[in-house]
Every structure is written in structure tokens, then in C-alpha cells.
Amino acid sequence: MDRIYLTGISAFAFHGVYENERLEGQRFSVDVIAEIDLYPAGTSDDLKNSVDYALMAKFAHEELAGEPCSLIEAVAE
């Protein structure tokens, strides 16, 4: 398997157990590691066999900035 690393994706959100975390919010950052077989993309040089990194980053940002959770573990899942 190959790995794609997207690092430093950040968003302001209102996750947390404590009331002040939920009211004031804070910046969260995440690194995403995708394990995928990139052989088809590498041997075909065809974009349809690759991964849309921008879409991966957008999804991670939307999840991070989404509905508040008490635990950061819940956001990560």
C-alpha cells in the first residue's frame, strides 16, 4: 500500500466537554493519512485512477468544523 499524507488541515470549531469550549470554540488541526494502492494511477498516468486530494482535504475540514462533539475522539471517528 502507498500512503498519502495531508497535513495541517485546520478549522475553528466548538468541540469539547467544558462549557467554555462549546461557547468560545477553538482551532483544531488534523493530519490525514490515506493508505491506497496507487499502482494503477502510476502505471496508467490517468487521473481517474488516482485520488482527489482536494476532495480529501475538503471532507476532513468539513468533519473537523462540523457538528460539535464532546470528545475529539468522536470527531476523529
LUMVO-492800 format. One line per 5 residues: their letters; for each residue x, y, z of N, C-alpha, C. Coordinates in steps of 0.02 Angstrom, whole numbers, plus 32768, in hexadecimal, padded with zeros to 4 digits. Layout:
% LUMVO-492800
a	X,Y,Z,X,Y,Z,X,Y,Z  ...
***
This chain:
% LUMVO-492800
mdriy	802A,7FC5,8000,8000,8000,8000,802C,803E,8000  8013,8070,7FDE,8033,80B1,7FDE,8011,80DD,8012  8031,8114,8024,8014,8142,8055,8014,8188,8039  7FDD,81AA,8043,7FD7,81F1,8033,7FCD,8216,8074  7FF6,8248,8080,7FF2,826F,80BD,7FD7,82B4,80AE
ltgis	7FA2,82C7,80D0,7F88,830B,80CE,7F92,8327,8114  7FBB,835A,811B,7FCC,8372,815D,7FB5,83BA,8167  7FA6,83C9,81A6,7F96,840D,81B9,7F52,8426,81A5  7F22,83F9,819C,7EDE,840F,818D,7EC1,842A,81CE  7EA7,8467,81CC,7E8F,8484,820A,7E4B,84A5,8200
afafh	7E27,84AC,8237,7DE5,84CB,8237,7DD6,84E5,827C  7DB0,8519,827F,7D97,8532,82BF,7D56,850E,82CE  7D4F,84F2,830B,7D14,84CB,831B,7D05,84D0,8365  7CCE,84B1,8379,7CB5,84B7,83BE,7CB1,8475,83E2  7CE2,8449,83D5,7CE5,8409,83F7,7CFE,8412,843E
gvyen	7CE9,83E6,846A,7D04,83E7,84AE,7CD2,83D1,84E2  7CED,83BD,851A,7CC5,83A6,8552,7CAD,83E2,857C  7CD8,8414,8580,7CCA,844C,85AD,7CA2,8483,858A  7C79,84A5,85B1,7C4C,84D9,8596,7C72,850F,8570  7CAB,8525,858B,7CD0,855A,8569,7CEA,8544,8525
erleg	7CFB,8503,851E,7D11,84E9,84DD,7CD8,84EC,84AB  7C9C,84DD,84C2,7C61,84DD,8497,7C4B,8523,8485  7C56,8553,84B2,7C40,8598,84A6,7C74,85C0,847E  7CB3,85BA,8491,7CE7,85E2,8472,7D05,85C3,8434  7D05,8581,8431,7D24,855E,83F9,7D70,8563,83FA
qrfsv	7D8F,853F,83CE,7DD8,853F,83C9,7DEC,8521,8386  7E2B,852C,8374,7E45,8511,8335,7E5C,84C9,8340  7E48,849E,8313,7E5D,8458,8313,7E84,844B,82D3  7EB5,841F,82D8,7EDD,840B,829E,7EDF,83BF,8299  7EE3,83A7,825C,7EE4,835F,8250,7F14,834F,8217
dviae	7F34,8316,821C,7F5B,82FA,81E6,7F37,82BB,81CF  7F32,82B1,818F,7F0F,8277,8173,7F41,824C,814D  7F3E,820B,815A,7F67,81DB,8135,7F38,81AB,8112  7F3C,81AA,80D0,7F13,817C,80A8,7F40,8145,808E  7F2D,8108,809B,7F52,80CE,8081,7F2C,80B4,8044
idlyp	7F4C,80B5,800B,7F2B,80A4,7FCD,7F5F,8088,7F9C  7F48,805E,7F70,7F74,8043,7F3C,7F76,8074,7F02  7FAD,8095,7EF9,7FB4,80C6,7EC3,7FD4,80A9,7E84  7FDE,8068,7E83,7FFC,8048,7E48,7FD3,8056,7E09  7F91,804E,7E0A,7F6A,805C,7DCD,7F74,80A3,7DB3
agtsd	7F78,80D4,7DDF,7F82,8119,7DC9,7FC9,8122,7DAE  7FF9,8103,7DD0,803E,810B,7DBB,804E,80EA,7D78  802D,80B3,7D6A,803B,8090,7D2B,8010,80A8,7CF1  7FD8,80C8,7D00,7FAC,80E0,7CCA,7FB4,812B,7CBC  7FCE,8150,7CEC,7FD2,8199,7CE8,7F8D,81B7,7CDA
dlkns	7F5A,8198,7CF6,7F15,81AD,7CEC,7EF8,81C6,7D2E  7EDF,8203,7D2D,7EC5,8222,7D69,7E8C,81FA,7D89  7E64,81D9,7D60,7E2C,81B3,7D7C,7E43,8178,7DA8  7E82,8165,7DA4,7E9D,812F,7DCD,7EC0,814A,7E0B  7EBC,818A,7E16,7EDE,81A9,7E4E,7EAB,81BE,7E83
vdyal	7EC2,81E6,7EB3,7E99,81FE,7EEA,7E94,824A,7EE4  7E59,8263,7EF1,7E4E,82AB,7EF1,7E63,82C7,7F35  7EA0,82E1,7F39,7EBB,82FA,7F79,7E93,8335,7F92  7E7C,8360,7F66,7E54,839A,7F7A,7E13,8383,7F9A  7DF4,8350,7F7F,7DB6,8336,7F9B,7DC3,8316,7FE0
makfa	7DFB,82F3,7FE6,7E0D,82D6,8027,7E15,830E,805B  7E38,8343,8049,7E43,837A,8078,7E01,839D,8089  7DD7,83A5,8057,7D95,83C5,8063,7D6B,839C,8093  7D6A,835B,8089,7D44,832E,80B5,7D5F,8332,80FD  7DA1,832F,8104,7DBF,8332,8147,7DAE,8374,8169
heela	7DB1,83AB,8144,7DA1,83ED,8160,7D58,83F0,8175  7D2B,83D7,814B,7CE4,83D8,815B,7CD5,83AF,819A  7CF5,8376,81A1,7CEB,834C,81DC,7D05,8370,821B  7D40,838E,8215,7D5F,83B1,824D,7D35,83ED,8263  7D19,8411,8233,7CF2,844D,8242,7CA8,843E,824D
gepcs	7C95,8400,8248,7C4E,83EC,824B,7C2F,83EE,828F  7BFA,83C8,8296,7BD2,83C4,82D3,7BFF,83B9,8310  7BF8,83E2,8344,7C22,83DB,837F,7C1B,8397,83A1  7C53,837E,83B8,7C56,8340,83DF,7C77,8350,8421  7C68,8328,8453,7C89,8331,8494,7CD2,831B,8490
lieav	7CDF,82E4,8470,7D22,82C6,846E,7D40,82CD,8428  7D80,82DF,8426,7DA3,82E4,83E6,7DA8,829F,83C5  7DA7,826B,83EE,7DA7,8227,83D3,7D69,821B,83A8  7D31,8237,83BC,7CF3,8230,8395,7CF9,8255,8353  7D19,828F,8353,7D24,82B4,8315,7D50,828A,82E6
ae	7D84,826D,8302,7DB3,8246,82DA,7D92,8209,82BA  7D65,81E9,82DE,7D43,81AF,82C3,7D14,81C3,828B
***
